[in-house]
Amino acid sequence: MLEYPRWKYVLVSIVTLVALLFAAPNFFGEDLALQVARKDRAAIDAVGQSSVEEFLRKRDVAFSKSYLDGGRLMIRFPGVSEQLKARDAVNDGLATSYVSALSSAPRAPEWFRALGLRPMPLGLDLRGGLYLLYQVDVKGAVSQLLDSYEQDFRRALTAQKIAFNDMGAVALNGSDVNALRISFPEGADLQGAREALRKVVGDLTYTVTEVGGSRYIEAALSDVQVRQRQDNAIEQNLVTLRNRVNELGVSEPIVQRQGIDRINVQLPGVQNSAEVKDILGKVATLEFRLTDTQNNPAEAVARNRAPIGSKLYYHRGDKRPTLLKREVIATGDQLVDASSSASQDGPAVSVRLDARAGDEMLRITRANIGKPMAVVFIEKRRDTVDVGGEKVERDTTTQEVISEATIRGVFSNQFNITGLTQAEARELALLMRSGQLAAPLFIVQERAISASLGQESIDQGVNALLIGMGGVFLFMIIYYRVFGVVAAIVLLANVVLLTGLLSMPGLRASLSLPGIAGILLTVGMAVDANVLIYERIREELRIGVSPQAAIRAGFEKAFSAIADSNVTTLIAGLVLWVFGTGAIRGFAVVLTLGILTSMFTSLMGSRALITLIYGGKRKPTKLAI
């Protein structure tokens, strides 16, 4: 007698029902939507929802429904024109308080959303948007660290009243910069200077050198410290890019590390690539310096050399020269918050520094009332230039004075930066608020995918899946008859299980075109497992085994062949999942999950159905196979 344990029937039923529940939101489709979030990242409440809705009604923007989702407001629209009109209206009339992003909202009933059930997210190639692959300049990360040490060393030596000539980054025992060299005049206390520097940064290697008229101290990073700084820079850049993407209000962005020194950014629904690239990849910071009023900047320009202790800069716009003292009062990485605002002197950026920078600013302003102080905007970028008919990439650093004003009162950690246009103030506040990049970023790959192309890809992928599955179903039913019908049902269940897994909140794997290819491959592998079982049953019937015994033997004896073939593929899929990136990883995720679901449906689901048809007290004399 052919039997199957009752608990396995229960397990198959529960797994199938749970998969149907998680997969169900995908069957309702999606509406065009606009995601609205507060600029201060606070959650939107019911009052805020009502105010935004009323604002859209006054602008004659038609929308079908709105709801709060995770502190953000989702507004659904019947068409593209209404969606774009709403985005323009929010960006124009509510830009001071809200940011918006084009998105999509599922049509599934609200109780699905209450349970946390959502459609599986679609990859960039299916939704449309902007794909950016950044290369992190890890050497620049070390240079930035040495720059910060240089400012600390200058303050320490000045506080200890130890005279020094100059200070700068150098390369020791290699081609990459990894140390600071501080030169001193004759008679300087080098041992005292070394102790003062060691109190500031204790984990550097300090070497004192006195050769002829040269007297200097070299403070060097070890190889381990250099590698650690480079890894930390990539991680910090990830955080900064995520912050900048959040400031732009992009819906469901992907910012992740790719390989050793690259960062992958995917922005669904974004098409204005020029503005986004300018904001995301800008390596910009600020420095606050006192103006050198003792020397003439025109003479420095004529000599092409600034006096000792000063540095030559030019104002943004009119390119007027000015001399600033080398000592930095505060930098952009000491910023706590920044926001664009309006002041009596025009557009401004309200700045709040941390406690350390605030104390330094208080000390400087107290001692220099009536003297000018400048704000220097520093930007690093990579430009392509023509050298001898060949395109060569060069790193460029631009340092411009964006504001120079007289200190009229004592202040510490809160003040305004003026002298900017409204657009410059808004961009500068965003860059300062989202954080400073720890190392320069350079775009190595860029793709803009239109929404229409994404929809066309979805349609083609779905059609390929339906045609492929239809052909497999037809073949299996004609060739294996009743058993072929069972195989078709099991294959459908396999796709439902896979869709449910991809839609689970804990996984939330994005479905892309390679993922659709993975689903097709999974269907083929699931069919292969069924074919192995059915052909084994046929062999048992040919040697005279009873139908029920043939079914039992077919599943048991085909198990080893199915397991061997799937385990080897599973190992390959896991390797691609762990080490692959982009499209390769998307394919590997679907393939790996598909192997697990096909094993379950082929070995347990198929056997449960066939046992229901031919098992129990029945005594079939032949099988429709």
N, C-alpha and C positions, 0 to 999 in steps of 0.2 A: 504493500500500500504506500502511495506517495503522500507524504505529509511535510508540512513546513511549520516550524515553531510559531506559536501565536504571538510571542513577543516581537518576532521579526516583522509580522504583519503590522503590529502597532507601531514599531519603529519606522517602517517605510511610510505609513500613513501620516505620522507626526511630522517627519522630515518633509514630506511633500506638501503638507498644509502650511508649515512654517515658511517654506520656500515660496509658495504661492502668495502668502501674506507680504513677504518682503518684495516680491517681484511685482505685485499688483499695481503700485504707483506708476510703473513704466507703461502700463496699458492705457492710461487715461490721456497721455499726451501732455503738452505744455503750452502755456500762453506767453506772449511777450510781456515783459515786466520791467519796472524800474526799481532799483534798490536805492533807498535813501538812508543815509546814516548821519549822525551828528559829527561835526568836525572835532569836538572835544572828546569823542569816543564814548560818551555817555549813552545809555540806552534811551531810545525813543519811547515815551509813554503814550497813553491814550490821548492826552491833551496835545502832544506833538503830532500825533497821527491826524487828529481833527484839524489842526492848523494847516498842515500840508495839504490835506484834502480840500479845505476851503480855499487855499491859495490857488490850487489847480482849477477849481470851479470858476474862480474869478478870472482866470486866464482862458476860460472856455476850452479847457483840456478834458476830453471825455475819457473816463477810465471805468472799468467794469467792477473792480473790487480792490480793496487793500486790506492788509493784515500785518501784524507785528510778528517778526521772526527773529529770535535771538537778539533783541534790542535794535533791530533794523526794520525799516518799513518797506514792505513789498507792495507795489502797485501794479495791478494787471491791466492790460490794454487789449482792445479788440484788433488793432492793426499796427503796422510799423509807423505810419505817420503820426498817430497819437502818442506812441512811445517816444519818438524823437522830439515831438513838440513838448512833451512833459519834461524830458531831459533838459532841453534848452531853457524852459521856463524856470526850472529849479536852479540851474547853473547861473541864470541871470538874476533872479529875484531873491534866492535864498542862499547865495554863495557864501555869505558871511557865517552862516550857522550850519549848513548841510553840504554834504557831498553826495553825488549820485553816480550810478553805474547802470548801464544796460544789462539786463539779466533776463531770466525766464522763470516762470512759476508753474508748478505742476497743477493740472486740473483735478487731481484726485480730491476726494472729500476731505473736509477739515480734520476728521478724526484720524486720518492717516498721519497728518502732520503732528497731531497731538501725541501720537504714539512714537514719533520720531522716524516715521517711514517716508522715504523720499526716493525719487527715481535715481538710478545710478548716474553719476556725473559723466558728462561727455568730454572727451579730449578736445584739444584745440583744433585738430583737423576736422572735427565734426561740428563744432560750435562756431568756429571762426574767431579771429582775434589776432593777437600779436605774440610771436615767439622770439625771444631774445636769448642768445647764449653769450655770456660774458667770460672773458679771461681776466683773472685776478693777477695784478702785478705784485707778486709776493716780494720782489726785491724792493719795491716802493714801500711796502709795509715796514720793512726794517729801517728804511730811511726816515719814515714818519716817526718811528719810535726814537731814533737818534735825535731827531729835531726836538721832540719833547724833552729828552734828557738834556739837550743843549740849553733850553730855557731854564730848566731847574739848576743846571750848573752855573749859569750866569748869575742867577739870583743868589745862590749859595756863596760864590766867590765875592760878589758885591757886598753881601751882608757881613762877611768876615773881613772886608776891606783888603782883600788880596788882589793885587793888580795883575792883569793878564793882557796880552796883546790881541790875540784872535782865537777863534774856536770854530771848528768845522769837521765834517764827516770825512773819513778816509777809508781806504781798503787796505787791510792788513793780511798778508799771506794769501791773497786771492784777488779775483777780479771784482768781487761784490763788496759794497760798502758795509763795514761791520764794526766801526769804531769811531770815536771822537778824539780829535787831537787838539789840545789846548796849549798854546804857546805863551811863554811868560817872559817878561823883561829880565835883564840881568839883576841879580840880587834878590829875586823873589824867593819866598819860602816854599819850595816845591813839596817838601814833606808835609807841611801844614796844609797846602792846597790839596794834596792827595787825601788827607784825612777829612777835609771839608767835603770833598766830592764823594768819598766813601759813605759819609753820613747821609747823603742824599740818595744815592743808589749803591747799595752794598754788594750786589751780586755781579758786578762787572770786574774784569781783570785790569788793574791799574799798573801802568809801567812808566817809571820816571826816567827820562833821558836827558843827559847833559853832554853834548858833543860840540866842542868849539864854542861858537856863539849861539848855538841852538839849545834852547831849554824848553822842554815841553813834556806833557803828560798825555799818555794814550789810554783811553778807557774803552776796552774791547768787549764785545759780546762773544760768548762761546758758541760753538756750532750747534749745541743743543738749544741754546736760547734763541738762535736765529730760526731754527726749524719750528720751535714752539711759537715764536712770534708770527711766523707765516701761517701756521694752522689757526692761531687765534684771529688773525686778520680775516681769513676766509669766513670763520664763524661769525665774526662781528659784521662783516659785509652782508652775510645772510640776514642777520637781524635788521640791519639798516635798510636793506632792500625791501624786506617785508613791511617795515614801518612806512617807507615811502609809497609802496603799493597801497597800503591801507589809507594813507593820506589822499591818494588819488581816487579812492572809493571804488576800486575794481571788484567785481563780484567773482567769488570763488577763484582767486589767483593761485598759481603754483610757483613757489620760489624754493628751489632745492639745489643742493650741491651735486655737481656732476664731475666725476673723475677726481683728479688730484687738486686742480686749481681753477676749476670752472664752475659757474653758477648758471642754472637754467631757470628762466623766468617765462611763464606762460600767463597771458592776460586775456581771458575770454571776453569777447565783445568789444575790445579796444581796437580802433582803426587809426587814430591820430598818432602814428608812430613817432613823428618828429618831436612832439611835445613830451611824450612819455619817455623817450630815450634821453632827452635833455634833462629831465628831472631825475630819472633813476640812476643814470651812470655818472652824474656830475660829481666829481671829487672836489668838493668845495668846503672851505672853512673860513673862519674869521680870526683876525688877530687885532688886538687893541694895543696901540703903541703911542707914546708921547712924541710930539713933534720936536725936532731939533731946531730951536730958534737961535742958536749961537752961530750957525754956519749958513752960507748962502747956497741954495740948491742950484742956482744958475752956474756958479763956479764949479760945483760937483759935476754938472752936465758937461761943461767945457773940458774939464780934466778927465771925464769918463771914470771918475773914481770918487767914492764918498769918503768923508773924513772917518778916522778911526772912531768906532763906537756908534756910527750912524749908517743908514742904508738909504739908497735913493729909490724913490717910488714915483709913480705918475698917477694923476687923478683920472678916474673913469670919465669919459666924455671929452673934456677939453685937453686931456693929456698934459696938464700942468704939472711940472716937477715939484717934488717936496722931499725934504729930508726927515726921516723918522729915526728915533733911537732904536738900537738893536734889542734892547730889553723888551720882552713881551709882557704886557700887564695881564692879559687873559687871552684864552683861545676858545675856538668854537666847541672843542670837546669838553669844556667845563660848563657848557650850557645846560640849564634845567628845563627851560621853556622859552618859546618865542611865538609871537603872534603879530600879524599885520594889524595896524591901527591907524587912526587919523590923529594928527597933532596940529599945533598952531603953525608949525613949519612945514606942513604938508604930510604926505604919506610917510609912515614910520613903522619900525619893527620894535615892539616892546620885548625887551630881553630880561631874563632872570638867570643869574649865574649861581653856581654852587657856592658853598660857604668859603672854601679856600680862595676861589677867584674873587668873591665878594670882599674878603678881608684885604686882598691885594689892591683891588680897585679903591677901597676906602682909604688905604694908606697913600696911594698915588694921588688921588683927587684932593685929599687933605693938604698934601704938600705942594700941589701945583695949581691952585686956584688962579685963574686968569691966564693960564697957559693952554695952548691947543693940544687936543688929543685926536688921533686919527683911527679910523676903522679900515683895516686892509682886508679886501676880499681876495682869497687865493683859490685858484682853480687849476686843476691838472687835467690834461687831455692828451690824446694821441692823434696827431695830424699826419696825413699822407702828403708828401712833397715830391716834386720831380727833381731828381738828381741825375744829370747826365742821360736823360731819356728814360730812367727807371724810376718806378714808384717806390719810395722808401718811407717807412713809418718812423716818426720821431715823437718822443714825449716832450710836451710843452707845458710849462708852468707859467700862468699869468697871475701877476700880483698887482692889484689896482686899489687905490684909495677911493672908497665909495662915500666916505663922510669924514670931514675934518672940522671940528667945532671947538670953541673955547670952553674950558671947564669953568662954569659959573657958580657951582656949588658942590658940596661934598655929597657923594652918593656911593653906594656899595654894590649890591648884587642886582638892583633893579634900575633900569634906565631905558631910554629910547635911542634908536639909530635913525637919523633923518638923512635927507639929501637923496632920496630914492624916488623913482616913479612908483605908481600904484602896482604895476605888474612886477617890478623888481622887488618891492617890499613883500608881496605875496609869495613870490618864488623863494626869496631868501628866508622867510619865516618857515616855509615848508621844509627847506633843506636843513635848517638849524633844528627844527622840531623833530624831524625824523632821525637825526643823528648823523655823525660824520663817518664816512667810509674809512676803514682802517687801511685800505690800500686802493690804488687806482683800478678802475674797471675799464676794459676795452671790449667792444662788441666784435665777436668773431663770426657770428652767424645771426641773420635776421630774416624772419618770414612773416609776412602779413597775409592772413587767410580771411577772405570775405565770408560773411554769414551765408550768402547764397551758395558759395562753393562748399561750405560745411554742410548745408542742407542737401545739396546734390550728392555729396559723399555718403550721407546717411541713407538717402534713397537707394543709391547704387549698392551700398553694403547690405541693406535689408533685402533688396531684390535678389542679390547673389545668395544670401542665406536662404531665402524662401525657395528659390529655384533649385539650389543644391539639395536642400532637405526634401523638396517635393520629388526630385529624381530618385533620391535614396529610398524614400517611402514607397514609391511606385515599384522600384526594383524588388525591394524586400517583400512586399505583399504578393507580387506575381510569383516570385521564386519560392517563398516559404509559406505562402497562404496564411493560415491562422497565426502561425508563429511570426510571420512577417508583420501582421497587424499588431501583435504584442511588441515587436521591435520598434514599430512606429510610435506607439504610445510611450515606450520607454525613452525613445529619443526626444520626444516632446518634453517629457518630464526632466530629462537631462538639461535641456535648454532652460527650463523654468528654474531648476536648481542653480544653474550657473548664473542666471540673471538675479536670483535672490541673493546669492553670495556677493555679487558685485554691488548690490544695492544696500548691503548691511552697513549700518552707521560705523561700526568698528573698522571696516575695511575701506569702504568708499574709494575703491579703485576706479580710475577714469577709463571709460571705454573709448578706444580710438579705432582707426581703420585697421591697424595690426591686430587689435583686439577682436574685431569682427572676423578677421582671418583665423584667429585662434579658435573662435567658436566653430567655424566651418571645419577646422582640423579636428576639434573635439568630437563633432558629430561623426566624422569619418572614423575616428578611433573607437567610438562607442559602437558603430556598426560593425567594425572589425571584431570586437569582442563578441557580439551576438552571432556573427557568422561562425566564429570558432566553436561556440557552444552548439549551435544548430547542426553544424557539420559533424560534430562529435556524436550528437544524438542520432543522426542518420547512419553513421558507422555502426553504432550499437544496434540499430534496428536491422541492418543488413546481416549481422551475425546471429540474428534470431532472438535477441533480448526483448523482453516484454516492453510495451510502450512506457509504462511508469518507471521501470528500471532503466530504460534508455534515457529518460529525462534526468533521473538522478545521476546516472553515470556521466551524462553529457556535461552537467554543471560541475561535477566534482573533478573529472579528468581534464576539463578545459581550463580549470582555475590556474594551474601552474603556468601554462603558456600565456594566459592573459596577464597574470601577475608579472612575469618576467618582462614582457614587452612594455608594460606600462611603467614598471619601476625604472627601467633604463631611461625612458622618456621623461619620467618625473625628475630624475636626477639632473638631466640636461635642462629642464625647465627651471628648477630651483637655482642652478648656477646662473642662468640668464637673469632670473629675478634678482638675485643678490648683487651680481656684478654688472648687469646691463643697465642702460640708461635710455631715456626717451622711448622711441617706438619699440626698441628691442625689449625693454622691460614691460611695456604694455602688452606685448604679445606673450611674454613669459608668464605674466600674472594670469591671463585668461587660460593659457595652456595648462599651467599647473593646477589651477582650480578645476578646469575641465577634466583632467585625468582623474581627479578624486571623485567628481560627480559621475563620470562615465563608469568607473569601477563600481560605485554604489548602485547605480541604476541597472547596469548589465548583470551584475551578480546577485543582487538582492531584489531589486524591483522586478526584473524580468522573471526571476524564479517564483516570486510571489504570485504574479499574474498567471503564469503557466500552471502553477500548482492549483490555483483557484479553478482553472478550466478543466484540468485533467486529473487532479489529485483527489484525496479523500477516499470515499467508498466506491468511487467510480472504477470501472474496469474496462478502459478503452481497448479496443482490439487493433486500432491503428491511429496514427497521428497525422494531422493536416500539416505536414512539413515537407 
